[in-house]
């Protein structure tokens, strides 16, 4: 998945730019009657009615998603916060789009839900259960003074691998 992040980021950036152009066009042209009565105030336009507010929420969530994901350092050093915000903001985008009247958003929501169910189902079925042992490594055992933890576990039966493959390990806090 790491190899495709650039494409995900690019498509997200394009979506935000197109959403911004859609907002500007709606204000400038579709909102001409609105401008006559309310003045030429885009802030009032963005938050005025259900349609405008839902579009503003969707675009704002998309903008925050792109902004938080643009800097790789945010993902690396604050991953749990970034992941939680990414999920919350993505739900905000889908809900905002549904309220905005974008019928394709239902397809996106169903597809996303199926993707999550399939991935978690595969993880639940294929996950190797082992009794891992954790040991804090003392300062004197390493060259650096940074804290470290050693994780060891026996190789389970049926755990086959080829040279160059890797294993992702989810470590609960302890």
N, C-alpha and C positions, 0 to 999 in steps of 0.2 A: 504494500500500500504506500510505502514511503516514496516510491518512484513516481507515483501519480499525484502527489500533493500539489505540485506546481500546476497541473491541469485543473485540479479542484479550486485552487486559489485564483487562477486566471478566470475560470467560469464564474466564480463568486464576484470578482471585481467587475466583470462585464455585466452581471445581473444588477449590481449596485448602480453602475453608470446608467444602464437602461432604465432602471427604476427612477433615478433622478431626472432623466430626460422625460419620462412619462409624467412625473409630478409637475415639472416645469410646463410641459405642453398642456396638461389638464388645467393648470392655473392660468396660463396665458391665453388659451384658445377656448377650451370648454368652459372655463370659469369666467368668460367675458360678462355674462349676466351677473354673476356673483360680484365681479369687480365694480359693476355699476352701483350696486346697493351697499356693499361693504367697504368700498375703497380698495386700493391696490395693495392690500396687506396679505402677504403670503403666509404669515404665521396664523392669522385667523383662518385662512383657507385650509391650511394643513389640519387644523383641529376642529373644524366647524361641524361637520355632520358625520354620520356613521361611516359612510364610504370614504371620506377624506381621512378621518381618524384611523380607520383600519389600514389604509394604505400607508399612512405615516408610521404606524406601529411596525408594519412589515418592513418598510424601507429602513427605519431606524434600527431594527434588529439585524437586518442584513448588513448595514453599515458597521455596527459594532462587531459582528462576526468577522468581517474582513479586517477591521482595525486590530482586533485582538489576535488574529491569526497572521497578520502581515509580518510581525516581528517574531522570528524563530525563538529568540531567547525567552519570550513569554511562555511559549509552549514547553520549552525544556525545563525551566526553573520553577514554573508554577503550573505544572501539568494538571493536577487535580482541580484547581480553581478554573483553569482554562477549559478543561473538559466539561465541567459542570455548567459553566456559562455558555459553552458551545451548544450543549443540548438544550438548555433553557431558551436561548436566543433562537435556535432552529425551530423549536416548538412555537415561539412567538411569531416567526416568519410564516409558518404554515397556518396558524390560527388567524393571523392578520390577513393573509391572502384569502382564506375561506370567507372571512367577514367582509372582505373587499369585493367579493363576488367572482373570484377566480375559480372556476369549476375544476380546472386541472389540479388545483391544490388537494382535492380529495384523492386523486390518483397518487400524488406525491406522498400524502399521509399514509395511505394503504401500503404503498410500495416500501416506505420506510419502516412501517410496522412489521411487514413480512420479513424484511431484511434482518431486523433485530431478532425476531422469533427464530429464524433459520440459523443465524450465527450463534445465539445462545443455546439453541438445541444441539448444534454440532459440538459446541464446547462442552455441554453437559454429557453427551454420549462419548466423546472421544478423549476427554480429559483423563490423564493418568493420575491416579490417586497414590500418593506416597507419603511416607512419614519422614518429612524433611527435618533435619536438625539444624538449629541456628546457634551460632556461637559468636559472641562479641569478641573481636580481636583487640587485645590490649595494645597500648601505645608502643611498648618495647618490641613487639613482634613484627612491626613494619617500619619502613624507612620514613614514612610521613606520619604526622600526628593527627591526621584526619580519622574520624571514627570509621570503622569497617565491621562488616558482619560476614562470617563464613557460612555458607549454606551447603549442606551435604545431604545426599540421599542415595539409597541403593538404586541401581538400574532395575526397573521393573521388568518382569518377563514380557516379551513381545515388544519391547521398546527398541525398534530397529532404526538405524540411521546410516546415512552415507557421509563420507568425509566432506566437510564444508557446510553441512547443515547446522542449524542452531535451534535452540529451544527458548521459548519465552516463558518466563516464570513470574507468576503473580505472587507477590509477597505481602501477606497481611501485616498491618502494623502490629508491633509487639512491645 
